[in-house]
Amino acid sequence: MFYRDLVQFESLETVVQLRDADQLSEAAQFVKSYVISERMADRMVNLILPNLQFQTPQDNKGVLVVGNYGTGKSHLMAVLSAIAEYQETLEFISDERVRESARVLAGKFKVLRVEIGSVTRSLRDILLDELGLALERWETPYHFPPATEVTNNKNILIEAMGKFQEKYPGCGILLVVDELLEFLRSREERALILDLGFLRELGEVAAHTPFRFVGGVQETLFDSPRFEFVAKQLNRVKDRFEQVHIAREDIAYVVSRRLLRKTDEQLAQVTDHLRQFTHLYRQMSERLDEFVRLFPIHPVYIETFEQVTIAEKRHVLKTFSHAIRALLDMEVPTDQPGLVSYDHYWGIVQDDPALRTVPGIARVIEKSNVLAGRIRNAYTRPNLMPIALRIISALSVQRLTKSDINVPLGVTAEELRDGLCLYLRLPESTHEFLLDQVKVALREIMRTVQGQFISFNEDNGQYYLDLQKVIDFDAKIAERGEAIDRSDLNRYFFDALKQALDAGA
């Protein structure tokens, strides 16, 4: 049986361009293809849509969609803008609750979609210029005066909305801006303070007019340490915005329902296949339904992706699409689970030339390659070498999940066994025996590399890449001890004992 026989594979490698939703055909396709998890449906029904609608007066706020590259942030924003602009797209919403809640605003907006590039202009100038051009297209021209001629921006926005509604009564304006955080990161302190002030005003206008704002950011703007120096301004902005996070659960839902969709028959086949191995892996036993829905992606792969600190390279869905496409014409192994886990990501990191220029990542790649080379050339247990190499890759990825690549934290042997679904043919097919073999593989790794660049934390049982560990003195002592004759060892022991007794006399 081949992998393609067990999944309804749909590639998710295309990067969504927000402005493609300017065309009805593209907008409808965005809505059709957007998979809504239960959690996201709750957020849309209870937070996003209530703040976008203007039929029922309330304290409306702006909306910030928070998600890293490749997590579906731009897709969600394209869907929201499509529903707001085109009533025809309502029928394509997959979730009934969302569809009913969206009726109140569907087709009731003129939408302006903006993607900010690498520019030095202020946020105010960029957005008001774009809005001015849009108002001309909509035949409701309005001249926004320069910042030096106004006391605040709310008044001119409210005035512009008044003129707009004279021609379009009962219609609102939705301004959708992607890559907002990337732009704000490039700003100097004084310019950033002005940008944040304008952002706050955009949120405040929503409480007084049918003007609505949705922005896309790659991380939580208000909790980012990069902006600690403008904490006061951020708190004022925060009061006028609601944040919608694209969580791991949402990504997993998209992977299972779109990238790796399965028929009932396929679900049954995958269940039968994986059930053969649940006695070896506690996680699989406890989360079998999740393993089945995501097969052949290991759920821990998604969880680990969420922790990787090189956020700008975290094209989650694209990475999984590449991994699955490579498997489709391969046979599913009958003697092991056949899952793809996070050690797979290490190959992607190594093949990315851009990452090799990042000092911290370059160090991890360098030390990891040293370890892998020694394992290939000097590992004395050939039957354990495949899982030893996978462990090195996994520990390398784990190193990138920490903001400090030198922190003494990693993963336990049990977490490696379950998180990678490491497999060996065993005389005793139990999870305890398999764990013992994983520990043997880890000890042999440390012996082979003489403890260099890898450490074991006895306090928490975790193994981790130790980039500063050039010489392992414990390993050197053990190595020397193995070479000493027993009679010499006894003599050294008594000499040391005599010195200790003399010192205490």
N, C-alpha and C positions, 0 to 999 in steps of 0.2 A: 504494500500500500504506500502511495506517495503522499507527501504533505499536501499537494494540491487537492487530493481526494478528501481531505478533512477540513478544509476551510474555503469560504467564498471570498477569496482575496480581492481587495480593492486597494490599489496603490494610493497613498496619501502623501505624495512627494511634492505636489505643486504648492508653491508659496502663494497664499491668498494676497492679492493686491486690492486694498480697500476701494480704490477708485473704479475698479472693474464693475462694482455694483451700481455705477451710474446708468448702466444699460439694463433694461427690464429683464432681458433673457438671462444675463449673467446673475442678476439679483435673485431671480427665481431659482436658478441652479444652486446658489449659495444656500438658500432656505431649504431646498429639497435635500441637500446633502448634509445638512447640519444635524448631528445626532445629539439629542438632549438627554443628559443623565437626570436621574430623579433629583439630585442635589441642585443641578443647574436649573431645572424646572422650578424648584422652590425659589431660587434666587431671582429668576425672571418674573415669576408671578408676584412675589412679595416685596421685591426691591426695585428691580430695573424698570419694569413696565409702569408701576405706580408713579415713579419719578419722571418718566417720559410723558405720560398722559397729561392733558391740561383741561379735560372736560370737567373733572371734579377738583375744585380749588383746594390746595393743600400746600404745605411748606416744601415745594419741590426743590431738589438738589441736583447738581451735576453728578455724572456717573464716571468712575474710573474702572476700566477693565484691566486686571492685573494678571499677567501671564508671560512666561518667557517665550523666546522665539520657538516656533514649532509646536506650541501647545494649543493652538486654535483661537488665540486672542483676536487676531484680525478677522478670522472667520465669524466669530460671534458679533463683532462690531459691524461687519458687512451684513449679517442677518438682521440685526436691530435696525440698521438704516434702511434695508430693503423693505421690511415690514412697515416702517414709518412712512415710506414714500409710495409704495405700491400696494394697494389693497388686494390686488390679485394674488399676492404671495401668501396670503393667509392660509389658503387651502393646502399649501405645501409644508406647513409646520407639523412636525411629527408628533408632538405631544399635545393631547387634547386640552389640558389645563392651560397651557401656554397659548394655544390657539384662541381659546375663549377670552382669556385676559387681554390678548393683543387687539381684539376687535375695536376697543375703545380708541385706539390711536392709529390703526392701520390706514394708510393712505392719507393721513391728515397733516402731513409735513412736506415742506420743501426741504431737501437734504443737501447739505454741503459737506463733501468728503475731502479731507486735507491730509496729505502725508508730508511731514516736515523733513527736509533733507539736511545736508551739512551746510548750514547758513549761519550768518552772524547777526542777522536782523533780530529785533526784539519779537517776543511772542505776540505782543499787541499789534505791531505793524504787519506781521505775517498774516494773522487771522483776520484783522479788520480789512486788509487789502483783498484777501480772498472773499470775505463776506461782501465787500463793496462790489466786486466783479459779479458775484452771484446775484446780488440785488438788481444790477443792471440787466442781467439775463432774464430775470423774472419781471422786468419792466416796472420795478419800484426803486429807482435809483436813489442812493443816499450817499452824501459826501461825509466821510468820517474825518473830522479835523485832526491835525497832528497832536501828539501828546502834550506839546508845549502850550496848546491853546485850550485845554479843557481842565476842569478841576477833578473830574472822575469820569470813568468810562461807562458807568451804569446808565447815566442820563442819556448819552447818545445812543446806546443800544436800545433803550426803552423807546426813544423817539423813532429810531429806525424801524423797530417792530410795529409802532403805531402806523407809520406810513405803509408798511408791508400789509398790515391787516385791512387797510382801506381797500386794497385791491383783492386781497385773499381773506375775507372774513371767515373765522372758524378754522384757520390754517396756521400751523406753527412752523418754526424753522429749527431744524436739527443740525447742529454742527458736530461732525465726527472727526477727531484728530488722532492719527496713529503715530507711533514712535515718539510720544511726547517726552518720556523720560530721557531718551537718548539726547534729545535737544537740550533739556534742562541741565544735563550733566556737563555740557560744553560751556555753560555760562559762567562768567565771573561773578563775584559776590554781589556787587551793586546791581548788575543787569539781572541776576537771578532773583533778587528781592523784588524788582519791578515786574518781572515775569510772573512770579507767584502772586503778587498783588492783582495783576490782571486776571490770572486764573481764578482767584477768589471772586472777583467781580462777575465773571462769567457764571459761576455757580449761584451768585446772589440774584442775578437777573432772572434766573429760572423761577424764583419765588414770586415774581411780579408780572411776568409775560409768558407767552407760549414759546419762548426761546429755550432750547434744550441743548445741553453739551454732553458729549461722550468722548472720553479720552482713553487711549491705550498706553499702558506703561509695562515695562519688563519686570519690575519688582515693586514691592510696596513702597510707594513714594514717601509716605509719612514716617516710616520706620527705618529708612535708609541712613546708615552712618555717614554717607557722603554729604548729607545735607544737615548735619548737626549744627553747623554755624548759622543756619536760618531756621532754627527750630520754632521760634516765635511766629514767623510768617507761615510756616507749614501748618501750625496748629490752627491758624485762622482759616487757611485753605481747607483743612480737614473738616471744619464745621459745615462747609457748604458742599461737601462731596460724599457720596457713598462709594465704597470699594467693592468690587466683585472679583473674587479670586478664582482662577481656574485651577482647581485642586487635582491631586493625583487621582482621586476617584473619577473626576470628569474625564481625564485622559484615558484611564483604564476603560471607561465606558465606551469611548470613541473607538479605542483599539478593538474591543470585543464585538461591538455592534456594526462597525464599518470596515476596518482594516481586516479583521479576522472573523467576520460573520459566519455563523454555522447553522445548518439546518438541524432539525430535531434528530435526524438520523446521524448526522456528523457528530453532534453533541454526545449521542449514545456511544458512538465508536471511540471517541476520544476518552470518554469516561471509562470504558472498558480497558482501554490501553493504559491509562494512568493508574487505575485501581490496582494494577499488578505491582506498583511501586510505593503505594502509600505506607506500607509497613516499614519502609526505609527512611522516610522523611516525615518528620512530625508536622512541618508546615503544610505539606501536601495533604496529609491526612485531615488536618483541621480546616483547610481552605480548598477542598477538592473542587467545589463548584467554580471558584475563581480561577483555579488552574485550568479547568476545562474551557471556560469561556475565553481565556487569553491564549490558549495553546496555539502555536508553540512558543510564545513569549512567556518567560517566567515572571510572575507578578513582582518579584523582588527587583527585577530589571527596572521596572517603572519606578518603584520606590527609591532605588539608588539614583536614578536619573534626577529625581527631585532634589537630591542632596549635592549633586555635582556643582562645584562653585564656579566653573567656567560657563556661566549662564548663556553667554552669547553664542556658544557652540552647541547648545542643547536642543537640537532639532529632533525632538522626541519622535514624532510620527514619521518623519522622513527616515530616521535611523532604523526604526522598526520595519518600514516598508522595504528598505534595502536588504535587511536581514531575512525577511520572509521570502522575497523574490529569489534570493540565492538558494533557498531550501525547496522551493516548489517542486522541482523535478527530481528531488532526492527521496529515497525510500525512508519511511519512518522506521527507526530501529526497533526491533521486537524485544531486545534484551536490556533496554535502558529507556528512560523517559523521553529523550530526544528534545529537550527544551533549550531555548536560547536565553542565557542569563547575562548579567552585567559584565562578566569577563570579556564578552564579545565587544564591548565598547572600547576596550583597550586597543584593539586593532585599529579602530577608527581614529583614536587619539594619535597613535603612532604614524598613521598615514596622512595626517593633516599638517602640511608644512607650516601653516600659520601658528600652530600651537608650539612648535619647536622654538619659536622666537620669544615665547613667554618664559621668563627666567625660572619661576617655580615649577612650571610644567616640564620645562626642558630638563631640570634636575631629576624629576621623577622618571622621565623617559630614559635618561642616561643610566640611572641606578637600576631601574627595572631591566634594561637590556643586559647589564652586567650579570644580574642574577639569573636571567633566563639563559644566557650563554653558558654559565657555569653548570646549570642544571642539565643542559643538553650534552655537555662534554664530560661531566664527572659524576653524574647521579648514579648511584650503585644499585638502585632498585628499578630496573627497566619497566616492571609492571605498574609501578606507581608514577612513572615520569609524566604521562599525559595529564593526570590530575595535578601533579606538582606544577607544571607549566600553567595550567588554568588557575591555580592558586596565586601564582606570581602575578598574572594579569589581573585577578580580582583584587589583590592587595594594592596594586598600582591604581586601579580605579578608586578604591576606598580612600587612598591618599588624597585624591582630588575632591573628596566630599567634605574635607575639613578646610576651613578658612586659613588655618595655619598648618602648612604641610609638615611641620616638625612635631605636632602634638602627639603624645604617646597613646593614641587610640586607634583601634582597628576592628577586627572581627574575631570571634571565637571559632574553634574548630567545628563546633556544631552549626554555627551560622554559615560557615563555608560549605559544610555538607549539604544543608538544606537550601541555602541561597543560590547555590550553583547546581544543585542536584548532582553532585559528584557520584560517580558510579564505578563499581568494580565487581567482577565476578567473585563471589565469596563462598567459602565452604559453609559459613553460617549466614543465611540471608536475614539479618536483623539490623536494626538501626544502630544498636550498640556496637556490633562488630564493624559495621561500616565506619562509624565514628572512630573506632580504634585505628583503622587503617588510614584515615585522614590524619590523625595525630602522628602516626608513623611517618607519613609522607611529609608532614611539617617538620618533624625532628630531623629527617634525612635532608630536607632542604637546608636547614640551619647548619647541619654538619658539613654538607657539601660546600656551602659558601663560607664556612668557618665563621658564621654569625654576622658576616658583613651585611649591612644595609637591611637587616631584618631583625626584629626583636620580639620578645614575648613578655607581656605584662602579667606577672604572676598574680597581681591583685585582682584583675578582672578576667584573666584567661584569654586575653586578646593578642593576636599576632598583627604586626603592622610593619610597613616599610619604614626603616629608620635611616633617613638620608644622611645623618651625621655620624653613623656608626661605621667608621672606616676600619677599626680594629676591635674585635671582640675578645677582650682579655680572658673572660671565662672560657671561651672556646679554646684559646691558646693554652690555658692551664690544663683543660681536659685532654687536649691533644698531646701535651707533654706527658701527662700522667699515663696515657695509654702506651707511651713508648718506654716508660721506666720499668725495669725489672722489679718483681715483687720484693725481693730481698733489699734492693736499693730503696724502694718505697718505704719499707719498714724502718730502715736506717734513718731516712730523712724525717720520718714521723717522730722517732725517739729523739733526734737532734732538736726538732722543733719543740717537743715536750720539755726537754731539759732546759732550753732557753727560756721557755715560759715560766718554769718553776724557779729558775735563778732570778728572773726579773721580779718575781713576787716575793722573794725571800727578804 
